[in-house]
């Protein structure tokens, strides 16, 4: 019913009726073609050169995302909204990289003050100029809307240190399973998250430092960073006694340096 009302409102305001494909098949086809999982399946690389060749197809995906109106978006289920926002974030991140590819080694080459890739309004969202931070921090992370800490393993920053870009689109019907799978894959990557038996501490991604507060609010059962890591102890440590220590939250947590290098296939 909400979708019908949204369509009626759009027509009344003179906007053309448009229905987003919630299977995100066009975006998924590009991901399947240009994202390569590394051995173990816990990290991925992106063939940006391949995306460059398919720039027209990517532009069609971006155009479809930009055509979504606020009325249409508001009529969707929360899972449909989240899947759309995550896919849009990742697709526009690819587009941002391509605008200087191959002449950049990191998305941070744009700068963090002037030219900031996350604050640059280089696309539109709901008919207004928008930036990547608008999607992630102002909508997806907004308190009381989705309350999903695992968003941090879903939206990615085109960097080696960030969680992997999946070779499939996020879709509403499988969103919970996809988010949990993304979380498990990320925590299974020992280059970014691990228990060090020599020092007796957990060495984890700086994501848990930057966004630790999102894992401390009790949303989806996440009540602290240590409790989050305890939940996935079997992925972080090999020996039973080490896993027990992680589960008991008896170990110190250290944050690893973040690798901002471009996650290119080269």
C-alpha positions in Angstrom: 0.0 0.0 0.0 2.8 2.4 0.8 4.4 1.8 -2.6 1.1 2.5 -4.3 0.7 5.8 -2.4 4.3 6.7 -3.3 3.6 6.2 -7.0 0.4 8.2 -6.7 2.3 11.1 -5.0 5.0 11.0 -7.6 2.6 11.2 -10.5 0.6 14.0 -8.8 3.9 16.0 -8.5 4.7 15.4 -12.1 7.5 12.9 -11.5 7.7 9.9 -13.8 6.9 6.6 -12.1 10.1 4.6 -11.5 10.5 1.3 -9.7 13.9 0.3 -8.6 14.9 -3.3 -9.3 15.4 -4.6 -5.7 17.3 -7.6 -7.0 20.1 -5.1 -8.0 20.9 -7.5 -10.9 22.7 -4.9 -13.0 25.0 -4.0 -10.1 25.5 -7.6 -9.2 26.5 -8.5 -12.7 29.3 -5.9 -12.5 30.5 -7.2 -9.1 30.5 -10.8 -10.3 32.6 -9.8 -13.3 35.1 -7.4 -11.6 35.5 -8.5 -8.0 38.0 -11.4 -7.2 38.1 -13.2 -3.9 41.5 -13.9 -2.6 42.4 -17.4 -1.3 40.3 -18.2 1.7 37.5 -16.0 0.6 38.0 -13.4 3.3 39.3 -10.6 1.3 38.8 -9.4 -2.3 40.4 -7.3 -5.0 38.7 -5.1 -7.5 39.5 -5.0 -11.2 39.2 -1.2 -11.6 40.5 -1.5 -15.2 37.6 -3.8 -15.9 35.2 -1.4 -14.4 36.7 1.3 -16.6 35.8 -0.8 -19.7 32.3 -1.2 -18.3 31.9 2.4 -17.4 28.6 2.7 -19.4 27.1 -0.2 -17.5 28.1 1.3 -14.2 26.7 4.6 -15.2 23.3 2.9 -15.8 23.4 1.5 -12.3 24.3 4.9 -10.8 21.6 6.6 -12.9 19.0 4.1 -11.5 20.1 4.8 -8.0 20.0 8.6 -8.5 16.4 8.4 -9.9 15.1 7.0 -6.6 12.8 9.6 -5.0 12.4 10.1 -1.2 8.8 9.1 -1.5 9.7 5.8 -3.2 12.4 5.1 -0.7 10.1 5.8 2.3 7.6 3.3 1.0 10.2 0.4 1.1 10.8 -2.0 3.9 13.8 -1.2 6.1 15.7 -4.1 4.6 15.1 -2.8 1.1 16.3 0.6 2.2 19.5 -0.7 3.7 20.3 -2.9 0.7 19.8 0.1 -1.6 21.9 2.4 0.5 24.8 -0.1 0.9 24.8 -0.9 -2.8 24.6 2.8 -3.7 27.5 3.6 -1.4 29.7 0.9 -2.8 28.8 1.7 -6.4 29.5 5.4 -6.0 32.8 4.6 -4.3 33.8 2.6 -7.4 32.8 5.6 -9.5 34.9 7.9 -7.3 38.0 5.8 -7.8 37.5 5.6 -11.6 37.4 9.4 -11.9 41.2 9.4 -11.3 42.1 5.8 -12.2 44.8 4.7 -12.9 46.5 7.7 -11.5 45.9 7.1 -7.8 47.3 4.7 -5.3 44.7 5.3 -2.6 41.2 6.8 -2.4 42.8 9.2 0.1 44.8 10.7 -2.8 41.8 13.0 -3.2 42.7 14.5 0.1 41.0 14.5 3.5 40.4 18.2 3.6 40.1 19.6 0.1 38.7 17.1 -2.3 37.7 14.7 0.5 36.2 11.7 -1.4 33.7 11.1 1.4 32.5 14.7 1.6 32.6 15.6 -2.1 29.0 16.0 -3.4 29.6 14.2 -6.7 26.2 12.4 -7.0 22.6 13.0 -6.1 20.5 11.2 -3.6 16.7 11.8 -3.5 17.1 14.6 -5.9 19.7 16.5 -3.9 23.5 16.8 -4.1 25.0 14.2 -1.8 28.3 12.7 -0.6 29.3 9.2 0.7 29.2 10.4 4.3 25.6 11.4 3.8 24.8 7.7 3.1 26.9 6.1 5.7 26.9 8.5 8.7 23.8 10.5 8.2 21.4 7.8 7.2 22.7 4.2 7.7 24.3 5.0 11.1 21.6 7.4 12.3 20.5 6.4 15.8 17.1 4.7 15.9 16.8 4.1 12.2 18.5 0.8 11.4 20.7 0.3 14.4 23.0 -2.1 12.5 26.6 -2.1 13.6 27.5 -4.6 10.9 27.1 -1.9 8.3 30.8 -1.3 8.8 31.6 -4.6 7.0 29.1 -3.9 4.3 30.0 -0.3 3.0 33.6 -0.4 1.9 36.3 2.2 1.1 38.2 0.8 -1.9 41.2 0.1 0.4 43.2 -3.0 1.4 42.5 -2.5 5.0 38.7 -2.3 4.7 36.3 -5.2 4.7 36.0 -7.0 1.4 33.8 -5.8 -1.4 31.5 -8.8 -2.1 31.0 -10.1 -5.6 27.2 -10.0 -5.1 24.8 -7.2 -4.4 23.0 -6.9 -1.0 19.4 -7.7 -1.3 16.6 -7.4 1.2 15.6 -11.0 1.3 19.1 -12.2 2.3 20.3 -9.0 4.1 20.7 -10.6 7.5 22.6 -13.6 6.2 24.8 -11.4 4.0 25.7 -9.0 6.9 26.5 -11.9 9.2 28.6 -13.6 6.4 30.4 -10.3 5.8 31.2 -10.0 9.5 32.5 -13.6 9.8 34.6 -13.2 6.6 36.2 -10.0 7.9 37.0 -11.4 11.3 38.4 -14.5 9.7 41.0 -12.5 7.8 44.1 -12.9 10.0 45.8 -10.0 8.2 43.3 -7.6 9.8 41.9 -9.4 12.9 43.7 -12.0 15.0 44.6 -13.2 18.4 48.4 -13.1 19.0 49.3 -15.9 21.4 52.8 -14.5 21.9 51.6 -11.1 23.3 48.3 -12.5 24.6 46.2 -9.8 23.0 43.8 -9.4 20.2 45.0 -7.3 17.3 42.1 -6.1 15.3 41.1 -3.6 12.6 41.1 0.0 13.5 37.4 0.0 12.4 36.6 -1.3 15.9 38.4 1.8 17.2 36.9 4.4 14.9 33.3 3.0 15.2 33.5 1.2 18.5 30.6 3.1 19.8 28.3 1.4 17.3 29.2 -2.0 18.9 28.5 -0.7 22.4 24.8 0.3 22.1 23.3 -3.1 22.4 21.9 -3.1 18.9 21.6 -6.7 17.5 23.1 -7.9 20.7 26.4 -6.1 20.3 27.2 -4.5 23.7 31.0 -3.8 23.5 34.0 -4.3 21.2 35.3 -7.1 23.5 32.0 -8.8 23.6 31.7 -8.6 19.8 35.1 -10.2 19.4 34.2 -12.8 22.0 31.2 -13.8 19.9 33.6 -14.7 17.1 36.4 -16.2 19.1 36.6 -19.3 17.0 37.5 -17.1 14.0 40.2 -15.1 15.8 42.2 -17.8 17.6 43.2 -21.4 16.9 43.9 -23.1 20.2 41.0 -23.9 22.5 42.7 -22.1 25.5 43.1 -19.0 23.4 39.5 -19.1 22.2 38.4 -19.5 25.8 40.4 -16.4 26.8 38.8 -14.4 24.0 35.4 -15.6 24.9 36.0 -14.6 28.5 37.0 -11.1 27.4 40.2 -11.5 29.4 42.6 -10.3 26.7 43.7 -6.8 25.8 42.7 -5.3 22.5 45.1 -3.5 20.2 44.3 -1.8 16.9 46.3 -2.5 13.8 47.5 0.1 11.3 45.0 0.6 8.5 46.2 0.0 4.9 44.7 2.7 2.7 46.3 1.3 -0.4 43.9 0.7 -3.3 42.4 -2.8 -3.4 43.2 -3.2 -7.1 43.9 -6.5 -8.8 47.4 -5.3 -9.9 
